[in-house]
């Protein structure tokens, strides 16, 4: 079955383009506001599905992404900071959407900021629940 997967050039090109784009956006979001490490992981997973040589990079990135997620909920202060950051991204998105005269103003920029804030808050909830389950299992 693995040979069938590799023999479909259209699927390989789609994985290369899609996974490559997600990976590049993730790399950009490592320094910009947004879930960069998560998108880097998603891009690698897409690529690894069609290109087995990429699989060796998935585990280290996944480990680091999960560690970062757990660190983000390690204390009430960090949780509060993460929630404030998510809400600030959403608010900034609304401002950028409503005021197109701002640099890169308009709804394309605003909606991407709002999406980043929502994803951050969703990841925060996911991370918190994951840590709580681990703590309960450790007891």
N, C-alpha and C positions, 0 to 999 in steps of 0.2 A: 504494500500500500504506500510506503514511503516513496517508491519509485514513481507512482502515479502523481504524487504531489509535486515532485521535482520535474515531471515531464510537461506540466502545464505552464508554458511561458507567460501567458496572460496573467495568471494568478501570481507568478513570481514577480512580474513587473508591477502589478498592483500592490503587492506586499512591499516591494522596494520603494515605490513612490509614497505610499501611505505611511509605512513605518518610518521611512526617512524623514517625511514631513513632521510627523509626531515627535520624532527624536530631535529634530532641529528646533521645533517650538519649545520642547522641554529644556533643551540646552539654553535657549534664550531666556526662558523663565527661571533658570537658576539664578540669574542676576536681576531679573525684572520681577515685579509682584505676580505671583502665581504659583501653581503646584508643579514646579519644574522637575523635581526628582520623580514624581509620579508619572509625568509625561515621558520622561526619559525611559523609565521602566516600561511603560506601555509601548513606546516605539521599539524598544529592544524585543519585547514579547512578540510584536507583529513580525518583525524581521526574523526572529529565531524560528517562527513557524515555517518559514520557507527556506531559510538559510541556516542550517544547523551549526555552522561555525560561530554564529553570534551567541549561541546558547551559553557559552562560557562567561559572558558578561552579565547575564541575567541575574544569577544568584548574588553576586556582590552588590549590584545596584538594588536588588530587592531587599537584601539585608540592611543596607544603609537607609533605604526609604522607610522600612519598618522601624529602625532605630530612631530616625528623625521623628516619625509619627509618635512613638512612645515618649520621646523626650519632650515633645510639645505638650504633653499632659502630665508631666512628672510632678508638677506643683500647682497649687491654686493660682499663683502669680503668673506662671507660664500660660495656664488656661485663659486667664483674664486677658493677658497680652495678645494671645492668638485670637480670641473672640473680638477684641478691639480692632485688631488688624483686619479681620474679615469684614467687620462692619465698616471700617474706614475705606476698604476697597469698594464695597457696595456704594457707599456715599460718594466716593470720588467718581465712580461710574455714572451715577445720576448727575453729578455736576458736569462732567465732561459731555454727557448726552444732551443736557439742557442748554449748554453754552458752547455752540459750535465755533465761536471765535477763539477759544482756547487753543494752544498748540495741539495739533492732532485731535481737536475737538470734534464732537459728533457722536452719534450712537454706535458706530463700529468700535471706537475706542472705549466708549462708556459701557457698552454691553460686554466687552471682553474683561473690563475691570470688575463689573458686577459678577460675571461668571466666575472669575478668579476668587472673589470673596465668598461666593456660595460654595464653590468647591473646597476652599479652605475650611469653612465652617462644617461642611459634610465630613471632611477628613478628620477634623477635630472630634466630632461625635464618634466616628468610626474608631479612632485611636483611643478615645476615652473608654469606650465599651470593650475594646480589645484588652486594654490594660486591666480593667476591672475583672474580666474573665480570667486573665492570667493570675491575678492576685487571689481570686477566689479558689482557683485550682491549686495554688501553692499552699493554701491553708489546710 
